[in-house]
Amino acid sequence: MEHRTTTPDTAALAGWLHSWVTDEGAVNGFHNHSVWGTNPATFLDFTSGHTTFAGPALGAFAQALADRPDERGVALLRRLLRYQSAETQPDGQYRHIGFQVGESATNGLIHNAVGALGMLLAVRHAGHLLPAGEVTAVLESVRRNLDACEIYGGGRPGEDGTCNQEYARVWVKQLYTELSDDKTYVDRIPEDLAELVRLFHHRGVPDADSAGTFRTVRDRAEGGILEPAEYYGLMIVPLVLGHRAQGDPELLAEARRLCRHVVRSAWTDDTGATRFHRYWYVRDGRALKTDTPMLIAGMGLTLYGIHEVLAEGPDPELEAFTRACLATYARYQTPAGYFASASGWHNEADIAPSTAWHAHDLLFLMARLGPGDGFWDRVLTPADRQSVLVSDRAYWAESGVHWCVRSPLTAGDLHLYGRKDRSTFNREFFAWTDREPLPEELRYPGPPEFFVANDGIHRIDRGEAPTDITAVGPLPYRGRL
């Protein structure tokens, strides 16, 4: 993948995310999880509709509005907020919380919390641009959801919880308390933070100045993984907010230790890019690290956490790491604005871009870089070129509302087709099977085709649509055969 700059194009990313927003305010997407290597097709769910895990996009668009007010942007944010705040299940949890599992999952603390976080960050940045009644509706929605999520541990951290999810709920409580007159959680938040540190934090990996967090208490007791690197923002930010509210320097010190865990566990890939590690396995005093396969898109929440720590005072190590990760984004960004998803899977997880992970990236990039001049014009102008991201075993293509995930010739059997304005996608089966044909509305107009040879990747179709092709992985793109 050609390296062009050390700074990613934030407006291009925001424009790509906007291309998935429906008239109702849903954030659709192909919900690929490039850490676990799954997507709705692997669960036979075939969902490409809204996901609450894309909630940070609302916070990012709101911050852009605060910096660059625009009536069109306000209308977009209001649409996004109305949809997310109203889409609830009968039990009070938000709808569309399954992410890579799709609509087959209707329970889960983390995806409720991230949906709430997106709305609260939006109100925090741009609440002054919104009608007062709509701000009230958001806060009431969040409070109802917090009540509904008391089914998870009674609403407080405990030994049955998962670290990043419990921290995310505390972050929701912190923002909700800041933005509302409801003081229910004021006394609970310091207790929750202290309990989270006690239950999950583990110093000494990879060195004495660093601390990771066990994913579960059972992992600590029996041996298991520390949280993957992309989740650390969910732990870091609540600690920083706790420090600001309580004046406790130890909370900030612990946040810095979590940052150093990520920074000092990082690795450099074969393109020279700085990358997050995958996770550590810890048992009986031994710590084993694995780096790959690991995401590229999706570093944003952890980098947002590091950004919040840097706001509390200079730290050359964290600043240098942030700049290196910005260069990684730039190296792996396509002309259409989205990033390569991951490396090391040698399947669709490397190339199929998830709007949710990219929403996390946009949140950080907006905080760090800002929107820039001409932001809303660029975001709201539809793309006029086909975009293709190809690797040795799979490729992603999108053109207008159409998208597909396919395999190079003879390199696999991926035949997934969808539309950005549809909440489900489908798989095309071979003609010699007895399955129903692909619905015409999902058929991709003239999809590109590739052949992977020993010397690289060759394009073999004769399509003439203006196209940007980006290659990732071990083989170069050689052009048309």
N, C-alpha and C positions, 0 to 999 in steps of 0.2 A: 504494500500500500504506500503510495507516494506521500512523502512528508512535505507539507507546504508551509506550515507556520507553527508557532508555538502557542497560539491562542485560538480556541475554537470560535465558531461563528454562532453566537447566542441567538440572534434573530432567525437564522436559518433553522436551528433546532426548534425554536418556538413556532415558526411557520409550519414545520412538519407536524408538530403536535397538534396545532390548530386544524390541520387537514383531517384529523380524526374526530373532531368535535361535531356532534350532530346538532340539528336544529333545536332539539329538546334540551341540549346541554350535557349529554352523555359524552364521556371520553372513551371511544371505542379503541380496539387494538387487538393485535395477535399477541396473546398474553404468554410470552415465552419466558420461562424461568431459567436463566443461563448460569445459575449456580447448581440447581438440582437437575437441570437437563430435561425439563418436562414442559408440556404445553397442553391445551385442551384436547388436541387430537390424541395424545397418548392416553388420556382418560376417557376417550370416546365421547367427549362433551361438545366439541366443535363450537365453543362460544367465542365470539369476537366482539362482544358488546362492552358496556361500561364496566370498569373495575375501580373500586375505591382505592386500590393501591396506587392509582394515578393521581390521587388527591393533591400531592404537592404541586401539581401544575397550577392549581388555583392560587396558591401562595405566590408562585413565580409570576403569573400574569398580573396579580395584584401589585407586586413590587414594581413591575414594569409600569403599571398605571400610576403609582405614586411618583415615579420619576418622570414619566412622560404621559400626563393625562390625555385621554382621547375618548370621545364619546363612543366610538366603535368598540374600544377596549372595555369600557364600562358595560356596554350592552352584552359583550361576551362574558364578562365576569358574572354579571347578574344571572345570565342563563345557566352558567356552570353551577353557581351556588343554589339556585332554585331546584335544579335537578338533584344534586347531591343531598341537599337537606331534606327533600321530600321522599326520596326513594328508600323506604323502610319496609321491613318485614313485619308481619303481625306481632312478633315478639319484641319489637322495638329495635332490633339490630338493623344495620343498613343492609340493603340488597346489594347484590353483585360483589360479594366479598370472597369469591372463590379463587380469583386470579388465575393461576395456571391450571387449577383443577376445574375451573368453569362454574357454571350454575349448579353443579352437583354438590357444592359446598355451601352451606348456609349458616355455619357457625365458625367463629374465629375472632379472637381478640385483636390481633394485629391489624387486620384489614378494616375493622370498625374504627380503630384508633387512627390509622393513617388517613382515612376519609375525613374524620373529624379534624385532624391536624391541618389538612389542606384548607378547609373552610375557615378555621380559626386564624391561620396565617394570612388568609385573604382579608379577613376583617381587620387584622392587626395592621396590615399595610395600607389598605384602601377603604376601610370602613367609612371614612369621611366622604368618600365619593358615592356611597350607596344610600338609598332611602333608609331611614331609621327603622321602618317596619321590617325591612328585609334583613337588616343586621340582627334585630330581635329574633326573627324566625330562625336564623342560623344558630344563635346561642341557645334557643329553646330546643332545637333539634339535637345539638350536642349534649345538652343536659339529659334529654330523654334517652339518648344512646348510652351515656355513662350509666344511667340507672339500669338499662337493659343488660349492659355488660357486667353487672354485678353477679351474674351467673358464673362468671369466671373469678373464682377465689373470693367471692363476697365483695369484689371491688377493690381489694387490697393485695399487695404482693404476698406470696406465700410459697411454700415448698413444692406445690404442684404446678407453679407457673413456669413460663418460658421467659428468659431474661429480657430479650429485646421487646417482647410484647408488653410485659409489665412496665418497663420503662416508658414505652410509647403512651400507655394510659396515663402515667404520671405527667408526661409532657402535655397531654390534652388537658388534664386538671390544671396545670400551671397556666396555660394560655387562657382557658376558660375563666379562671379566677381573675386573671389580669384584665380581661375584657368585659366582665359582667359584674353585677352587684352581688352575685351569689357567693358567699364566703364559706360554703359548706366544706370546702377542701383545704382551707388555709392551714389548719392545725395538722391535717393528715399528710400533707405533702412532705414536710421534713421527716416525719416518721417513715413514710414510704421510701424516701431516698436512703435513709439509714439502713432500712431493712434490705433494700436491693443490694447495697454494697456488701452487707454482711452475707447474704445468701449466695451471691453469684461472683463477686470479684475475686481474682486470683493474680497475685503479684509474681513477678519473676520470669515471665515469658514475653519476649525472648531474653530479657535482662532485668536487673534489679530495679531499673528506673521505669519499667513498663508494667502494665496490668492488663490482663484480658478478662473476659467474663465467661464463665461456664454458661452453656445454653440452658441447662436445667440443673437442679440440685442433685438429681441422680447422676448426672455426668461428673459432678464433683465427687460424689461418694463412691462410685463404681468405676470411674474412668470414662472419659468421653470427650466431646469436642468443645473447644471454646467457640464463641459465636464467630461466624464468617465475617470477613472484614467489612463487607458492605452494610452491615447492620449497626456498626458502632456509633453512627450519628444518633441513633435512637437512644443510646445510653449517654453519650457525651452532652448533648444539648440540655436534657433535664438537669444534669449536674451543674452546668454553667448557670442555668436559670435559677437553680437552688442557691448557688453561691451569690447571685445578684440579690435575691430576695432575702436570704438569711444572713449574708455577710460572713459565711463560713469559708475560710480559705482552704480547708481540707477538701471540700467538694470540688473546687477548681483544681486543686492538686491531683485529685483522683481523675478528673476529666483529662488532664494532661498525661497522666500515666496511660489512659486508654488510647490517647492519640499516639503515644510513642509505641504502644503495642502494634498499631497498624503501620506506622512509619518504619519501624525497625524490622518488621516482618515482610516488607515489600521485596519485590524481585524485579529483575530487568528481563524483558522478553527478547526474542531473537531479532526484533526490529530496533532494539535499544530503548524501548518505552518502559517507563516505570509502571509497575502493575501492583494492584492489591494481591495479597496472598489469599488462599482459599480459607483455610482454618488450621488450627492446631488440635492434635489429640494428646490429652494429658492423662497419665495414670502412674501411680506409684513413683512420683518424682521424675518421671521421664516425660519429655515433650517432643512430639513428632509433628513436623510441619509439612503441609502439602500446598503447592502453589497453583496447580492447574489440573483440570480445566477450570477457568475462572472468567468471570464477567469483565467487560470493559465498560459498556453502558450500565449504569447502576452504581457508580462510585459516589454519586452526588450527596446522599444523606450523610455519609461519613465525612466527606469534604466540607459539607455545610457545618457539621459539628466542629471540625478543625477551624473553620472560619470563625465560629463563635468563640472558640478559645483564643484565637489570635486577637479578637476584639478586646480581650481582657489584658493584653500586653504583648509585646514583641517576643517572638520565639524563632530564631533563625532556622532551626531544624524543621519546624512545622511549616514555615514559609517556603523553604526550599522544596519540601515535599509537595506542597500545593502547586508551586510553579511547574514541577515535574509532571504532576497529574494533568495540569492544563495542557501541557505539550502532548501527553498521551491522548487526551480527547481530540486535539487537533490532528494528530497522526491518523486516528481511526474514524474521523468524521467524513461522511460522504457529501458530495455536492448538494444532495437533497436535504441535508441537515442532520439526519440521524447518524448514530455511531454503529460500528460493528459491535455485536452483542457480547462476544466472548472469544476465547481461543482455547483450543485443546480438545474440543468435543468431536470435531470432524463430522458434524452433522448440522441440522438446522439451528441448533442452539448457538452456533457461532455467528450466524448471519441474520436470522429473523429478528427484527427490532421490536421490542416491547415498548408501547407508549408509557407504561407504568415506570419502568426503570429510567426511561428518558425524562419523565417528569421529575424524578429525583435529581437528575443531573441539571435540569433547567433551574430548579430551585437554587442549587448552589451557584451555578453560573450567573444567574441574575443577581444574587447577593454579592458575588465577587466582582463581576464585570459590568453589571448594569445593562440596560437595554440598548443603548447607543442611539445615534441619530437615525431617523427614518424607520424606527422599529415597527410601528403599527402598520405602515404601508407595506413593509416587507412581509410581516406575519400574515396579513389579510389578502395578499396577492397569491392566487393559486399557482402551483408549480406547472410549468408547461413542458417539462421533459420527463421521459421515462428514467427511472433510477433502478440500477441493478447492483447488488452486492453479491459477489460470487466467491466461493471457496472450492476446495478440492472435492467436497462431497455434497454440497447443497448451494442453492442460491435463492435470494430474495429479489423479487421484481415488483415495482409499483408504477402505475400510470393512471393519472386521474384518481378515480375512486377505486380502481381495481388493484388487487395485489395477489401474489402467488408465492408459494414456497415449492421449489422443484429441485430435482436432482439433475446434475449433468448426465448426458447420455451414458447409459449402462452403469452409472455410479450409485444407484439407489432407486427407491420407489416413492419418492415424495411427489405427491400431486395434490397439493392443497391450494384452494382458490377461495377468495373472499372479496368483499367490498368494504371500504371504510365506512360506508353509511348503513351497513347491515350488522346485526348483532350475532349472526351465526355464519360460519363458513362451511365448506364441504370438501370432500375428497373425491377426485375423479378416479374411477376404477378402470381397469383394462377392458377393452371392448369384448374380450372373450369371456368375461364374467357375466353373471346374471343380475348384477346390480343396476340400479336406476342410473341413467346418464346424468351428468353434471347439469344442474339448472342453468339455463342460458344466461340468466342475469349475473351469474358468478363467473361465466367464462371470460378468461383474460384475453383481450384483443391482441393477437399476434405475440404470444410470449416469446422472449428470447430463448435460445437453446445453446448449450455448450457441450464440448467434448474435452475431457481431461486426458491429456497425453503425458508421456514421460517428461517432455520439455516445458509443459505448462498448460494453461487453460485457453481453449480456442472457441471463438463464437462461430456457430455453424448455421444459424438461421439467416434469412435474407431480409429481415425486417428493416424498414427505413425510418421508423420513428426516431426523432432526436433523443439520444440516450446517453446517460452517464453511467459508465461501468467501473466499479471499484472492486479490486481483488484483495482478499485477505487469506492468510494461511501460508502453507509452505510452497505453493506454486504460483508463478507469475501469470498475469493475463497477457496472452500473445496477440490478441486482436482477432479479426475475422480470418477464417481459414481460406 
